[in-house]
Amino acid sequence: MNYEKIILTLLVASSFLATAQETEDTGTFTLSGTVDVYGTTNFTNAPGTPGILIANPENANAFGLGFANTVFAYEKGKAGVVADLAFGPRADDANLAGAINQLYAYYNVSDKVTLTAGQFNTFLGYEVINPSANFNYTVSYLFNAGPFSHTGIKMNYAASEDLSFMLALTNAHALSSADGNAADATQFGAQIGYKGQYLNFISGAIDDASAKDYIFLDYTGGFDLSDSFYVGLNAAYVNSNNDDAGYYGAALYLQNKFSDKFSLGLRPEIFTATSGAGDSSVTAFTVTSNVNLTSNLKFITDLRFDNSDDYIIEAFPTEKSVTALTIAAVYSF
């Protein structure tokens, strides 16, 4: 795939649309994106950082590139399209189709109903692929277990300002554009949202070779306990009886905003992988600071402590405990 031609074509299209918007009402075009880089180290005798979200987290050491993405969005009348192109090691670990993080079209049937078709980021979990939207830079074990994105169709229904529903029919989430789907590996998804609390459900296969009885149950939400203190929660349960596999776990997101420029948070997490051979557990505690240098640029510092008597710390299969320090610069536009 020629990524340079794709980018050039989109840039030319964006220039044309921006010019046309000045002369006549053709719709609304927006351009946004993020770039991040990081430095990381740990206190063992080998490189690596758990939760760094790259293809080879065992190689993470010193300085590294994270994620560069550009989001092109155009809407006219009731319909629109979003093209989210992402590059870099973090994108390579999450994208399903080359440089494409998200690519979908949508149609607003009414003020309450929206239909979407294409590839879109998952509705499960508290964290997302894009680091600019996360408080922590390294990701939780729950998020790392996936899914990251889905390819298919979904319908969103906003019953009121507080209550929403979603239904989805997609490919198995581990299928990329290079994979076949001879086994008809699909998933049915659903979501109920109420006042910022979301209950998510998926049923089906996870890839072309897996059993089709996987069940995903996921809760994501949070509460403002004061003007400055916030508590978020993600809890999930996944299981397949036929594959005798799954996982469950929970993560808390405790965050306090001390000023417009500085926030401090703690993310405690417990994660257990299940199988016929026995369960394996890991705990992780991440202390994170966010420093906003400007409205576009922030520094995220993660001091992370992972512990597992079952030797399932990501990137460290021979260690029972690992401490890692990561400092990332994230720019958004």
PARORO-251220 format. One record per residue (C-alpha): residue number from 1; chain; residue in one letter; x, y, z. Coordinates in pm, whole numbers. Example, Ala and Ser with C-alpha at 12.3 -4.5 7.8 and 13.67 -1.06 7.14 Angstrom:
% PARORO-251220
[r 1 A A [1230 -450 780]] [r 2 A S [1367 -106 714]] 
This chain:
% PARORO-251220
[r 1 A M [0 0 0]] [r 2 A N [137 346 -98]] [r 3 A Y [80 550 218]] [r 4 A E [242 861 68]] [r 5 A K [-17 873 -213]] [r 6 A I [-299 829 38]] [r 7 A I [-175 1118 252]] [r 8 A L [-113 1342 -51]] [r 9 A T [-462 1272 -185]] [r 10 A L [-623 1353 149]] [r 11 A L [-421 1672 189]] [r 12 A V [-522 1790 -160]] [r 13 A A [-884 1702 -83]] [r 14 A S [-870 1891 247]] [r 15 A S [-729 2200 73]] [r 16 A F [-1007 2189 -187]] [r 17 A L [-1278 2143 74]] [r 18 A A [-1144 2424 291]] [r 19 A T [-1147 2660 -11]] [r 20 A A [-1493 2553 -117]] [r 21 A Q [-1627 2611 232]] [r 22 A E [-1534 2979 204]] [r 23 A T [-1740 3030 -112]] [r 24 A E [-2050 2820 -62]] [r 25 A D [-2220 2604 195]] [r 26 A T [-2073 2266 100]] [r 27 A G [-2057 2125 452]] [r 28 A T [-1816 2123 742]] [r 29 A F [-1456 2002 716]] [r 30 A T [-1231 1954 1020]] [r 31 A L [-869 1850 1057]] [r 32 A S [-713 1734 1385]] [r 33 A G [-445 1501 1511]] [r 34 A T [-182 1410 1770]] [r 35 A V [187 1327 1794]] [r 36 A D [366 1167 2090]] [r 37 A V [718 1057 2181]] [r 38 A Y [849 905 2503]] [r 39 A G [1150 813 2710]] [r 40 A T [1137 501 2928]] [r 41 A T [1353 295 3161]] [r 42 A N [1308 26 3425]] [r 43 A F [1491 -95 3733]] [r 44 A T [1580 -443 3609]] [r 45 A N [1881 -565 3410]] [r 46 A A [1692 -581 3080]] [r 47 A P [1501 -336 2857]] [r 48 A G [1123 -331 2836]] [r 49 A T [815 -149 2966]] [r 50 A P [476 -308 3044]] [r 51 A G [180 -140 2878]] [r 52 A I [382 74 2637]] [r 53 A L [149 -48 2355]] [r 54 A I [404 -131 2088]] [r 55 A A [454 -459 1902]] [r 56 A N [766 -547 2103]] [r 57 A P [734 -392 2452]] [r 58 A E [1031 -603 2567]] [r 59 A N [1254 -382 2349]] [r 60 A A [1135 -47 2486]] [r 61 A N [1429 142 2632]] [r 62 A A [1554 503 2637]] [r 63 A F [1366 705 2371]] [r 64 A G [1093 588 2138]] [r 65 A L [821 698 1898]] [r 66 A G [460 645 1987]] [r 67 A F [179 757 1763]] [r 68 A A [118 1017 1492]] [r 69 A N [-232 1048 1354]] [r 70 A T [-434 1285 1142]] [r 71 A V [-813 1284 1146]] [r 72 A F [-999 1413 840]] [r 73 A A [-1374 1462 894]] [r 74 A Y [-1635 1600 657]] [r 75 A E [-2008 1640 715]] [r 76 A K [-2280 1773 490]] [r 77 A G [-2647 1752 575]] [r 78 A K [-2726 1426 750]] [r 79 A A [-2418 1232 637]] [r 80 A G [-2046 1243 701]] [r 81 A V [-1719 1052 684]] [r 82 A V [-1416 1019 914]] [r 83 A A [-1069 909 802]] [r 84 A D [-827 862 1094]] [r 85 A L [-479 774 965]] [r 86 A A [-223 667 1224]] [r 87 A F [147 585 1196]] [r 88 A G [419 475 1436]] [r 89 A P [485 176 1665]] [r 90 A R [174 239 1878]] [r 91 A A [-40 253 1566]] [r 92 A D [120 -59 1419]] [r 93 A D [17 -250 1730]] [r 94 A A [-344 -138 1711]] [r 95 A N [-444 -72 1349]] [r 96 A L [-637 -340 1162]] [r 97 A A [-572 -214 809]] [r 98 A G [-230 -64 742]] [r 99 A A [-231 306 831]] [r 100 A I [-603 314 907]] [r 101 A N [-701 359 1269]] [r 102 A Q [-1060 448 1183]] [r 103 A L [-1241 486 851]] [r 104 A Y [-1619 509 852]] [r 105 A A [-1922 683 708]] [r 106 A Y [-2232 776 906]] [r 107 A Y [-2587 885 844]] [r 108 A N [-2805 1071 1092]] [r 109 A V [-3145 914 1037]] [r 110 A S [-3290 1157 1291]] [r 111 A D [-3180 1367 1586]] [r 112 A K [-3176 1046 1790]] [r 113 A V [-3062 770 1550]] [r 114 A T [-2722 744 1376]] [r 115 A L [-2605 460 1149]] [r 116 A T [-2229 400 1109]] [r 117 A A [-2044 166 871]] [r 118 A G [-1670 99 848]] [r 119 A Q [-1386 58 1096]] [r 120 A F [-1426 234 1430]] [r 121 A N [-1250 218 1766]] [r 122 A T [-1398 -16 2024]] [r 123 A F [-1676 85 2258]] [r 124 A L [-1534 -142 2532]] [r 125 A G [-1305 -20 2807]] [r 126 A Y [-1201 303 2973]] [r 127 A E [-887 375 2772]] [r 128 A V [-838 434 2399]] [r 129 A I [-560 393 2143]] [r 130 A N [-491 765 2113]] [r 131 A P [-269 868 2409]] [r 132 A S [-394 1227 2403]] [r 133 A A [-733 1104 2528]] [r 134 A N [-590 897 2817]] [r 135 A F [-477 1024 3157]] [r 136 A N [-207 755 3178]] [r 137 A Y [46 695 2901]] [r 138 A T [105 322 2953]] [r 139 A V [-215 121 2916]] [r 140 A S [-386 -123 3150]] [r 141 A Y [-385 -501 3107]] [r 142 A L [-760 -482 3045]] [r 143 A F [-714 -246 2752]] [r 144 A N [-414 -439 2620]] [r 145 A A [-625 -756 2607]] [r 146 A G [-836 -588 2336]] [r 147 A P [-1032 -535 2129]] [r 148 A F [-894 -209 1987]] [r 149 A S [-1124 -163 1685]] [r 150 A H [-1419 -319 1501]] [r 151 A T [-1513 -340 1134]] [r 152 A G [-1882 -355 1054]] [r 153 A I [-2198 -156 1120]] [r 154 A K [-2358 -5 1429]] [r 155 A M [-2665 194 1524]] [r 156 A N [-2667 453 1804]] [r 157 A Y [-2993 568 1962]] [r 158 A A [-2997 868 2196]] [r 159 A A [-3317 819 2392]] [r 160 A S [-3248 1134 2597]] [r 161 A E [-2958 1349 2713]] [r 162 A D [-2882 1086 2980]] [r 163 A L [-2984 754 2820]] [r 164 A S [-2836 593 2506]] [r 165 A F [-2833 255 2332]] [r 166 A M [-2607 99 2069]] [r 167 A L [-2625 -219 1859]] [r 168 A A [-2341 -347 1638]] [r 169 A L [-2268 -630 1396]] [r 170 A T [-1897 -661 1312]] [r 171 A N [-1619 -895 1209]] [r 172 A A [-1434 -1079 1482]] [r 173 A H [-1217 -804 1627]] [r 174 A A [-881 -974 1557]] [r 175 A L [-945 -997 1182]] [r 176 A S [-741 -750 977]] [r 177 A S [-781 -649 613]] [r 178 A A [-523 -916 521]] [r 179 A D [-726 -1198 678]] [r 180 A G [-993 -1411 524]] [r 181 A N [-1320 -1484 702]] [r 182 A A [-1409 -1827 568]] [r 183 A A [-1549 -1931 905]] [r 184 A D [-1790 -1636 915]] [r 185 A A [-1627 -1507 1233]] [r 186 A T [-1857 -1227 1346]] [r 187 A Q [-1960 -1051 1666]] [r 188 A F [-2280 -898 1798]] [r 189 A G [-2229 -598 2024]] [r 190 A A [-2453 -382 2241]] [r 191 A Q [-2420 -91 2482]] [r 192 A I [-2642 85 2734]] [r 193 A G [-2528 426 2856]] [r 194 A Y [-2676 628 3141]] [r 195 A K [-2531 952 3277]] [r 196 A G [-2175 865 3177]] [r 197 A Q [-2193 501 3289]] [r 198 A Y [-2173 233 3019]] [r 199 A L [-2255 -138 3021]] [r 200 A N [-2106 -311 2716]] [r 201 A F [-2164 -657 2568]] [r 202 A I [-2008 -860 2284]] [r 203 A S [-2085 -1215 2173]] [r 204 A G [-1915 -1417 1899]] [r 205 A A [-1573 -1523 1772]] [r 206 A I [-1253 -1327 1833]] [r 207 A D [-1074 -1447 1518]] [r 208 A D [-1122 -1686 1226]] [r 209 A A [-994 -1986 1424]] [r 210 A S [-1161 -1929 1761]] [r 211 A A [-1482 -2067 1903]] [r 212 A K [-1792 -1856 1843]] [r 213 A D [-1916 -1856 2203]] [r 214 A Y [-1697 -1577 2346]] [r 215 A I [-1881 -1343 2581]] [r 216 A F [-1749 -996 2673]] [r 217 A L [-1908 -807 2962]] [r 218 A D [-1762 -467 3033]] [r 219 A Y [-1850 -176 3261]] [r 220 A T [-1694 167 3213]] [r 221 A G [-1783 480 3405]] [r 222 A G [-1681 746 3650]] [r 223 A F [-1791 1007 3898]] [r 224 A D [-1682 1355 4004]] [r 225 A L [-1656 1333 4382]] [r 226 A S [-1565 1703 4401]] [r 227 A D [-1468 1989 4172]] [r 228 A S [-1115 1851 4155]] [r 229 A F [-1134 1477 4237]] [r 230 A Y [-1254 1214 3990]] [r 231 A V [-1297 836 4020]] [r 232 A G [-1320 616 3710]] [r 233 A L [-1376 241 3689]] [r 234 A N [-1335 -29 3428]] [r 235 A A [-1436 -388 3505]] [r 236 A A [-1453 -671 3253]] [r 237 A Y [-1526 -1042 3224]] [r 238 A V [-1450 -1251 2912]] [r 239 A N [-1503 -1624 2867]] [r 240 A S [-1535 -1902 2608]] [r 241 A N [-1643 -2245 2728]] [r 242 A N [-1546 -2410 2401]] [r 243 A D [-1194 -2261 2395]] [r 244 A D [-1170 -2281 2775]] [r 245 A A [-1015 -1935 2783]] [r 246 A G [-1084 -1579 2892]] [r 247 A Y [-994 -1315 3147]] [r 248 A Y [-1139 -1083 3408]] [r 249 A G [-1019 -783 3598]] [r 250 A A [-1080 -429 3719]] [r 251 A A [-897 -97 3719]] [r 252 A L [-963 221 3920]] [r 253 A Y [-874 568 3791]] [r 254 A L [-822 809 4081]] [r 255 A Q [-739 1159 3954]] [r 256 A N [-704 1494 4127]] [r 257 A K [-672 1825 3942]] [r 258 A F [-457 2060 4150]] [r 259 A S [-460 2339 3891]] [r 260 A D [-528 2401 3523]] [r 261 A K [-172 2288 3452]] [r 262 A F [-112 1999 3694]] [r 263 A S [-301 1679 3779]] [r 264 A L [-199 1366 3966]] [r 265 A G [-353 1019 3944]] [r 266 A L [-330 658 4061]] [r 267 A R [-443 355 3858]] [r 268 A P [-454 31 4061]] [r 269 A E [-542 -277 3855]] [r 270 A I [-584 -651 3894]] [r 271 A F [-601 -879 3591]] [r 272 A T [-648 -1258 3569]] [r 273 A A [-612 -1470 3255]] [r 274 A T [-815 -1790 3269]] [r 275 A S [-761 -2123 3090]] [r 276 A G [-796 -2497 3142]] [r 277 A A [-435 -2508 3261]] [r 278 A G [-515 -2270 3547]] [r 279 A D [-554 -1902 3619]] [r 280 A S [-268 -1648 3612]] [r 281 A S [-288 -1307 3778]] [r 282 A V [-101 -978 3773]] [r 283 A T [-143 -653 3965]] [r 284 A A [-23 -312 3851]] [r 285 A F [-11 27 4021]] [r 286 A T [57 332 3805]] [r 287 A V [122 678 3952]] [r 288 A T [74 941 3681]] [r 289 A S [127 1314 3658]] [r 290 A N [-9 1537 3380]] [r 291 A V [158 1872 3318]] [r 292 A N [-4 2100 3059]] [r 293 A L [271 2323 2922]] [r 294 A T [33 2479 2669]] [r 295 A S [-321 2415 2553]] [r 296 A N [-175 2173 2294]] [r 297 A L [129 2017 2463]] [r 298 A K [131 1804 2778]] [r 299 A F [385 1587 2956]] [r 300 A I [266 1256 3103]] [r 301 A T [487 1078 3358]] [r 302 A D [407 717 3458]] [r 303 A L [577 543 3749]] [r 304 A R [452 187 3723]] [r 305 A F [481 -115 3956]] [r 306 A D [381 -456 3813]] [r 307 A N [376 -775 4019]] [r 308 A S [286 -1134 3928]] [r 309 A D [367 -1457 4110]] [r 310 A D [250 -1631 3790]] [r 311 A Y [510 -1461 3568]] [r 312 A I [269 -1287 3330]] [r 313 A I [406 -932 3348]] [r 314 A E [404 -802 2991]] [r 315 A A [755 -800 2839]] [r 316 A F [903 -975 3145]] [r 317 A P [809 -1347 3145]] [r 318 A T [1087 -1434 3394]] [r 319 A E [1025 -1157 3649]] [r 320 A K [784 -1148 3943]] [r 321 A S [800 -769 3979]] [r 322 A V [904 -479 3758]] [r 323 A T [921 -104 3816]] [r 324 A A [927 123 3509]] [r 325 A L [940 499 3456]] [r 326 A T [805 655 3136]] [r 327 A I [786 1024 3042]] [r 328 A A [592 1116 2728]] [r 329 A A [533 1439 2538]] [r 330 A V [190 1449 2368]] [r 331 A Y [94 1726 2125]] [r 332 A S [-263 1767 1999]] [r 333 A F [-394 1996 1726]] 
